[in-house]
Amino acid sequence: MGELKKRITENSIDYILVGDYYIPDLKLPEENRPIGYFGRLHRDYLKQEHSARYTALLLTCKLWTYLADLNEQAEKRLDIILEQMRTAEGVTEELKAKNQWEWIRMDKKRLERLCV
């Protein structure tokens, strides 16, 4: 019998030689983006209310990417809504320059109204 190759490819799957056996050389996709606040909320929602979808995303290694995308979309939407609220309430950069603490206090109140 001949020498076994260290790596082979069959049916577009790479195999690596371990001892006398070929084992699939599987790699998980790397996702480095954080899932953030809204991603964590949605993950908990999926676990409780849509467990089949949660499991499908988890098993296909798409959950983290899905949650990171969702978090980015939610944060962008939140920024747009906050800017619209500032405009409607007459909060300007002038107020921010004159009284930063008041501007921060008002911004925190707006954020509380949105995220509660």
Phi, psi and omega in degrees: 000143184278174178289136179278141178287148180292323181226141173223162177230124176224135180053040180059026174241130178276138177238146179239142182280123176232108186067240178255007186241148173264126181244138179302134179267081184266139178231135176281144177293141180269129177231117185255355180285142178285151178274341173064188184298309184289327176295319178294319177300315182291324177300315178296320178298314179299318179301317185279317190257333183225063186297328180293316178295318178301313181295319179297315178295321180294316183287335178267006179061031180250358185297311185297317179296317178301313181291323178295318177298315180299317180297317179298317179296317181294320179293321177297316180296320178298317178299319179296315181295318179298318179296321178294321178293320178299316180296316181294326181270359176077023178278125184237172175294335178296317177297320179298320180289323183281314187220087184295322182296319177295318179298316179295316180300316180293321179295320178296321178296319177298316180297320177298320180295325182282319190264007179262000000 
